[in-house]
Each structure stands twice: as structure tokens, then as C-alpha cells.
Amino acid sequence: MDDVVFMVRAKTRAACERELARLCTLLDARPATLPTDAAGNSWVARAVPAASTAADSRGRNAQG
């Protein structure tokens, strides 16, 4: 898992999707998980910084 993970929690799937998109736009992040209601009483989604994902990929490719 990445060092930094952002989480969105909302009462509806639509609100969770909307806020996940907003978070990704504002923080230059990318979705890490799709909205899910597996926790039971709310919808949850996660995102990770987009820049760190690209840097991590370059690092892995350079080593491997």
C-alpha cells in the first residue's frame, strides 16, 4: 500500500463517487478503490497521490 492514502466516506454511492472525483482533481490523486458499501452503513472509496504512483512505477522498473 502507498504511504499516503486519502479516504472518502459518504451516505450514498453517488455522493461518494462525486467526492472521490473532487478529491482526485483537487489533490492530483487517482482512485485506488471504487466506492463500496462493504463496511455496512456508508460508502467508502480511497485514492492515492498520482505523482507518487508514477515515481513508484519508475523506481520498480529501474530495479527490475
Backbone as CSV, one residue per row, in Angstrom:
resi,resn,N_x,N_y,N_z,CA_x,CA_y,CA_z,C_x,C_y,C_z
1,MET,0.846,-1.180,0.000,0.000,0.000,0.000,0.888,1.237,0.000
2,ASP,0.380,2.310,-0.590,1.105,3.563,-0.638,1.223,4.176,0.748
3,ASP,2.235,5.045,0.913,2.416,5.730,2.193,1.270,6.683,2.503
4,VAL,0.746,7.342,1.474,-0.343,8.300,1.648,-1.586,7.762,0.964
5,VAL,-2.679,7.700,1.718,-3.960,7.245,1.177,-5.034,8.217,1.654
6,PHE,-5.851,8.706,0.714,-6.968,9.584,1.044,-8.234,8.745,1.052
7,MET,-9.168,9.059,1.965,-10.409,8.301,2.047,-11.607,9.231,1.952
8,VAL,-12.635,8.762,1.277,-13.915,9.461,1.188,-14.961,8.543,1.785
9,ARG,-15.808,9.096,2.634,-16.929,8.321,3.182,-18.183,9.165,3.015
10,ALA,-19.239,8.550,2.499,-20.488,9.270,2.251,-21.683,8.350,2.482
11,LYS,-22.861,8.962,2.568,-24.077,8.182,2.814,-24.590,7.477,1.579
12,THR,-24.277,8.004,0.371,-24.760,7.374,-0.855,-23.590,7.105,-1.802
13,ARG,-23.803,6.170,-2.710,-22.764,5.865,-3.700,-22.485,7.086,-4.592
14,ALA,-23.546,7.768,-4.994,-23.385,8.940,-5.862,-22.539,10.016,-5.181
15,ALA,-22.803,10.260,-3.917,-22.027,11.264,-3.180,-20.573,10.821,-3.030
16,CYS,-20.364,9.546,-2.792,-19.006,9.008,-2.654,-18.242,9.155,-3.967
17,GLU,-18.880,8.813,-5.076,-18.243,8.950,-6.391,-17.921,10.409,-6.696
18,ARG,-18.862,11.293,-6.385,-18.673,12.721,-6.653,-17.501,13.282,-5.843
19,GLU,-17.452,12.952,-4.564,-16.393,13.476,-3.699,-15.045,12.830,-3.995
20,LEU,-15.043,11.579,-4.427,-13.800,10.933,-4.840,-13.227,11.653,-6.055
21,ALA,-14.075,11.955,-7.024,-13.628,12.685,-8.218,-13.110,14.062,-7.837
22,ARG,-13.807,14.734,-6.940,-13.392,16.066,-6.474,-12.045,16.006,-5.768
23,LEU,-11.894,15.038,-4.881,-10.638,14.859,-4.156,-9.480,14.604,-5.136
24,CYS,-9.716,13.741,-6.103,-8.663,13.422,-7.074,-8.266,14.651,-7.885
25,THR,-9.244,15.468,-8.252,-8.953,16.683,-9.007,-8.168,17.683,-8.161
26,LEU,-8.620,17.917,-6.956,-8.000,18.926,-6.096,-6.615,18.529,-5.592
27,LEU,-6.399,17.235,-5.376,-5.139,16.779,-4.773,-4.228,16.034,-5.742
28,ASP,-4.545,16.081,-7.036,-3.763,15.361,-8.046,-3.564,13.906,-7.627
29,ALA,-4.703,13.266,-7.390,-4.691,11.867,-6.943,-5.402,11.012,-7.975
30,ARG,-5.353,9.701,-7.758,-6.081,8.761,-8.611,-6.808,7.773,-7.718
31,PRO,-7.982,7.294,-8.145,-8.724,6.332,-7.327,-7.903,5.058,-7.089
32,ALA,-7.921,4.600,-5.863,-7.256,3.340,-5.518,-8.285,2.230,-5.335
33,THR,-9.477,2.604,-4.881,-10.584,1.647,-4.775,-11.850,2.335,-5.260
34,LEU,-12.752,1.572,-5.813,-14.054,2.093,-6.198,-14.930,2.189,-4.956
35,PRO,-15.959,3.026,-4.994,-16.861,3.099,-3.846,-17.457,1.730,-3.515
36,THR,-17.488,1.432,-2.229,-18.048,0.164,-1.762,-18.843,0.412,-0.483
37,ASP,-19.865,-0.380,-0.291,-20.640,-0.297,0.949,-20.403,-1.542,1.811
38,ALA,-19.281,-2.175,1.625,-18.962,-3.401,2.354,-18.884,-3.171,3.868
39,ALA,-18.579,-1.947,4.291,-18.498,-1.648,5.725,-19.877,-1.646,6.378
40,GLY,-20.931,-1.529,5.566,-22.273,-1.658,6.096,-23.109,-0.404,6.142
41,ASN,-22.664,0.653,6.795,-23.552,1.799,6.987,-23.189,3.034,6.171
42,SER,-22.177,2.953,5.321,-21.817,4.083,4.469,-20.997,3.590,3.278
43,TRP,-20.784,4.487,2.328,-19.975,4.185,1.149,-18.575,4.735,1.363
44,VAL,-17.566,3.959,0.988,-16.168,4.340,1.194,-15.392,4.125,-0.099
45,ALA,-14.479,5.059,-0.385,-13.563,4.917,-1.520,-12.228,5.516,-1.112
46,ARG,-11.171,5.072,-1.773,-9.830,5.570,-1.448,-9.116,6.043,-2.701
47,ALA,-8.164,6.955,-2.491,-7.341,7.479,-3.580,-5.905,7.603,-3.085
48,VAL,-4.977,7.604,-4.017,-3.548,7.796,-3.706,-3.004,8.916,-4.588
49,PRO,-1.962,9.591,-4.134,-1.377,10.657,-4.954,-0.923,10.129,-6.309
50,ALA,-1.292,10.814,-7.375,-0.930,10.384,-8.725,0.572,10.485,-8.956
51,ALA,1.202,11.535,-8.456,2.640,11.737,-8.671,3.466,10.634,-8.028
52,SER,3.104,10.223,-6.831,3.889,9.179,-6.159,3.729,7.835,-6.860
53,THR,2.579,7.594,-7.477,2.374,6.327,-8.193,3.290,6.257,-9.398
54,ALA,3.432,7.350,-10.122,4.322,7.372,-11.281,5.769,7.196,-10.832
55,ALA,6.156,7.846,-9.750,7.524,7.721,-9.248,7.791,6.299,-8.772
56,ASP,6.816,5.688,-8.090,6.986,4.312,-7.625,7.160,3.360,-8.798
57,SER,6.391,3.557,-9.852,6.487,2.691,-11.030,7.850,2.818,-11.681
58,ARG,8.352,4.033,-11.795,9.679,4.239,-12.392,10.739,3.544,-11.543
59,GLY,10.609,3.656,-10.235,11.579,3.030,-9.337,11.570,1.517,-9.461
60,ARG,10.398,0.934,-9.545,10.308,-0.529,-9.678,10.876,-0.987,-11.021
61,ASN,10.583,-0.242,-12.081,11.093,-0.618,-13.401,12.613,-0.500,-13.454
62,ALA,13.174,0.487,-12.790,14.617,0.682,-12.790,15.314,-0.459,-12.041
63,GLN,14.634,-0.986,-11.010,15.244,-2.049,-10.207,15.051,-3.409,-10.847
64,GLY,13.961,-3.585,-11.564,13.605,-4.909,-12.046,13.956,-5.067,-13.454
